[in-house]
Amino acid sequence: MAAKKLCDSLLLDEVSKWGSMKQTGVTLRYMMEFGSRPTDRNMLISAQFLHKELPIRIARRAIEIETLPFGLSQKPAVLKVQDWYVDSFRDLRSFPEIKNKNDELDFTQMIKMIKVRHNNVVPMMALGVQQLKKTMDTRILYEDLDDIQQFLDRFYMSRIGIRMLIGQHVALHEPNPAPDVIGYIHTKMSPMEVARNASEVARSVCMRQYGSAPDIDIYGDPKFTFPYVPSHLHLMVFELVKNSLRAVQERYMDSDKVAPPVRIIVADGLEDVSDEGGGIPRSGLPRIFTYLYSTAENQLDLLDEHALGTGDMMTMAGYGYGLPISRLYARYFGGDLQIISMEGYGTDAYLHLSRLGDSREPLP
């Protein structure tokens, strides 16, 4: 168990030492420019950077998991997450100095495995939070849980950064990249195209669940492109459209009226997803970006920490974490996500994206 691992004084000293070192943030533009020339020398430099940077970021999170309030650190699912972080820290620190192409290729295989090991961190932490809520004194106010909310924001933001750095390095080894693609980054990404693809997936989920789905109208300039990470945008648009489709579908399911379409407007660095699904009650609005009010807990009741191995089966959808994590993805490259709702009518989600690519990673 992680608790035992961190009792190992040598390892604890090492984690503490690395966790106190300064992190180094990178920008989307830097990743793009550096990755545009994936020569052996550049891949070696990238691996050497990650060899030093990843242990710092992972150690910080391992230390923070140790000191969570209300006994969250001791919940079985959270101990499992700490195990993964400590194992990854040890793997990185025990890897020898990277001196040549063969070293770099071996290192790339190792960090690929680390990324797989951490695939289920989000649902596992969600399970840990639920284990806490089941044992917690009901007199504790949710406002008092703000420390946990802030920890999860830092923790998941750091995870986005770690996975971006690993994923970008690994993807640069792709022997035949598509045109205008540099690792995870598409230098001429069409937000219209990504919105269309994400909407189709969200609509098929709605069709599976309800047997029908509202239409989706997308407006914007199909020729408009800018550099971004399509997988990040896809994840955010999917989550927003899925929520809108569900709201409209449930509002009009038993009605004689035709369900109004969900609208997506793409303009410059803004995507607006709007629906007429009845809106969010005013009392619920402050809670939509929290991790502690999930209405999807029945999904987690079906799981335990043994069921959540390291497979890639779990997604954030269905754990009530979609909106807060989507906002972190937007903020990771200098954007933001805002929700404006009119109770009794509908909701507008404004997704702002930074098109310049010169915003440095937030480093919690």
N, C-alpha and C positions, 0 to 999 in steps of 0.2 A: 504493500500500500504506500501511497505517497507520504503519509505521515511518517512511516518508517524510513523512507528514503531521505526525507529532510532532517531526520534525527542523526543521520550520518554526518558527523561534524565537518569532515573534509568537504563533502558535497555542499553542505549548508554554507560553509565559508565561501566556496567557489560561486554558488548562486548569488549570495549577498554581494560579493565583489563585482560580479558582472552586472547585477541589477542596479548598481549605483553608478554605472558608467553612462556617459551621455549618448543618447540615440542620435542617429543621423537621418534626417528626412530627405526624401527626393521628390522631384516634381514629375508630372506627367511628361512635360516637354523634355526633361533630362532623360527619362527612360526611353523616350521616343528617339531622341538624337543619338544616344549611346547605342541603343539597340539596332539602329539603322545600319550599323557596320559590325555584324556579329563575327568578327575575325577571331581566330584562336586567342590572340593577345587580349582582345576586349572581353571574351568569355572568361579568361583567366582572371582579369581584373575584377569582373563582376562576381566570380566565385570567391575571390579573396575578400571582397567587401562583405558578402553575405556570411562568410565564415566568421567574421568579427561582429557584424550587425545583428544577425539572428539570435545568437546567445544572449545579447543584451536585452532585446525585446522580450524573449521568452522568459528570461530570468525575472524580469520586472513583474510579469504576470504570475509566475510561480510564487513569488514573495507575497504579492497582494492577495492571492487565494488563501494564504496562511492566516490572514488577519481580518476576515470578514465578520461583520457583526451578527448577533442573534444565533450564533452557532452554525451559520451557513457553511463555514469552512469544514465542519465535521460531517456534513451530509454525505452519504455513500456516493452519490452521483458526482458531487463536487470533488471528492477525494479521487475519483476516477479521472476527472479532467486534470487534476493536479499531477496524477501519475503520467499522463500523456505529456504534459509540459516538462516535467523533470526528465523523463526518458529522452525527449527531444533535445533538451539542454545537454544531457550527458553525451548523446550521439554527436552533437556538434563540437563539443569541447574535446572529445576523444579522437576527432578526425585530425590527422596530421596536417602540417602546413601544406598549402596547395602550391606546387612549384611548376607543374607542367600540364600538358593537355590531358594525359591519362588521369592525373589527380583530379583535374577539373571534371572529367566525365564521371569518375567515381563519386565525387561530391554531389554532382547533379542527381545521380541515382538516389543518393541518401536523402537529399532534401525533398525529392519526389515522394519518398516513403513517409517522411515527416508530414507532408501535406495530407497524405492519405490517412495517417494516424489521427489527424485533427479534424477529419471530415465531419464528425458528429458532435463537435464541441457545443454547438448552439442548442440542439435538443437535449443534450446531457446536462448543460447548465440549467435549462428550463425545468428539467426533471428535478434537479437539486433545489431550485427555488420552490417547486411544488412540495417537495419533501419537507422544506422548512415551513411552508404555510400550513401544512397539515398538523404540525406540532406546536405552532406558535400561539401564544396567548391572544385571543381575539380582541383584547382591550388595547393591544398595540395599534396605534393609528398608522394608516398608510403613509402619512407625512413623515413618520419616524423611520420609515424604510428608505428614505431618500439616499442614504449612504449606499444601499444595495443598488438602487437605480443608477447612481453615478458610477459605481464600480462596473456594472454591466455595460454601460455606455463606453467606458474606457476599455474594458476587456474586449468587447466586440469590435471597437474601432481598431484596436491593436491587431486583432485577428485579421481584419480586412487587409491591413498593411502587410502583415507577415505573408498572407496568402498571395497578395499581389506581387511582392518581391520574389517569392519562390516561383510562382506561376509564370512570371515574365521571364525569368532566367531559363526555366525549363523549356518554355515555348520558343525561345530563340534558337533552340537546337532543331526545330522543325526543318527538315531538309528542303521542302518545297512550299514555302509560305505563300498564301494567296496574295494577289496584288494589293498593295497599300496596307498590308498587315505587318506589324512589327511586334512579335510576341503576342501579348494580350491586347495590344492597342491597334485600332484601325485608324489610319491617318485621314481617311475620308469617310467616316461613319455617317450614314444617313439616319437621322433620328426617326424619320418617317418609316423607313424600312424596319428598324428595330421595333418601333411602336406597333407596326402591323403584325410582325411575327409574334411579339409578346401577347398581343390582343387575341390572336388566333388560339394560342395555347390556353389563355385564361378562359376564352369562350368554350373551348372543348371541355375544360374542367367543369364549367357551369352546366354544359349540356349533359355531362355524365352524372352530375349530382341531381339536377332538377328535370332532365328530359327536354328542356328547351332553354334558350338564352336570348336576352335582348340583343338587338343589332348594335354594332359599334361603327360610328362615323369618325373618320380621321381626316383632319384638315391641315394643310401645310404645303410647303414647297418640296416636292420630291427630289429636287436637285441640290437642296441645301445639305452640306456636309461639314463636319469638323472632327478633329482628332479626339477620340475618347475610347473607353473600354466597353465594347458592345455588350459583354456579358453583365456588366454592372447595370447598364441602362435597361437591359432586358429584365433583369431581376426586379428593378424598381417599378417599371411600367406594368409588368405582370401583376405585381402585388396590388397596385392602385386600381387597375382594371378589374381584377378579380373581386376586390371589395365592392366596386361600383356595380358590377354585374349581379353580385349576390344581393345587394340592397334593392336594386330595381326588380329583380326576379321575385324576391320575397314580398315586395310591396304589391306587385301586380299579378301574382300567381293565381289568386282567386277572384280576380276582377274581370269584368267584361271588356275593359278598356285595353287597347294595345299598349304594351310596355314601351315607353319612350327609349330612344337609343342612348347609349353612353357615348359622349363626345370626347375626342382627343384633339387638342389644337397644338400644333408644333410650330413654334416661332423662335428663331434665333436660339438662344440658350434656355428656352422655357418650354415645358410641356404642361398643358393644362388638361387634366382628366376630370370631366364633370358628369354628374348624373342627377336624375330626379328620383332618387330612391328613398326619399323621406327624411334625409338628413340624420344628424347625430344629435341625441338629446343634449341640451346645454350642460346638464350635470355630468355627462360622459366625456365632453370634449377635453377637459384637462387630462383625462386618463389615456387618450389614444396613443400617446408615445411612451407609455410605461410598460415595463415587463411584468408587473405584479398584479395586473387585473385581467389576465387572459381569460377569455370566455371559452377557450379551446382546451380546457384542462382534461376533459374526458378523453382526448386523444392521448395525453400523457399517462392517464390511468392504465392504458393498455400496455404500457412499456415498463421495463425496469432497466437498471444500468447494464444488466447482462445482455438484454436484447439489443442494446445500442452498441454493438461492437465497433468496428471501424469501417464498415461498409458505407457506400454512398447513397443508401436508400432514403435517408431522412432529408427533408428540406425544412426551411424555416416556416413554410406555409403550414398553417394549421396549429401553430403553437402560440398564436397571438403575438408573435414577435415581428410580423411582417412590416408594419409601419415604422417602429423604432429602428429596425435594422436598415430599412430602405433609406431613412433619413441619414443614418451614418454613412451609407454608401454615397449619397449625394454630397455630404460634407467632406468626405475623404479627399476629393479633388476640388474643394473650394465652392461647392454648390450648397443647396439646401432644399428642404421639402416643407411646404406649409399646407395646412388643411383648413379650409374655411367652410363652415356648414350652416345651413339655414334649416332649423328644425321644422319638420312638416313639409319641406320641399326637396332639398337635395344637398349635395356636397361637391365642392371644387377642391381638387388637389393640385397645387402648383409645384412643379418640379423644376428648380433652377439648376442649370449646369454651367460650370465655368468652361468657356470655350478657349481661353487663352492657354491653359495647360501649365501656367507658371505658379500655381498655388502649391506650396510645399505641404507634404503630408502632415496632418495633425498627429502629434506624437504623445499619447497619454502616458 
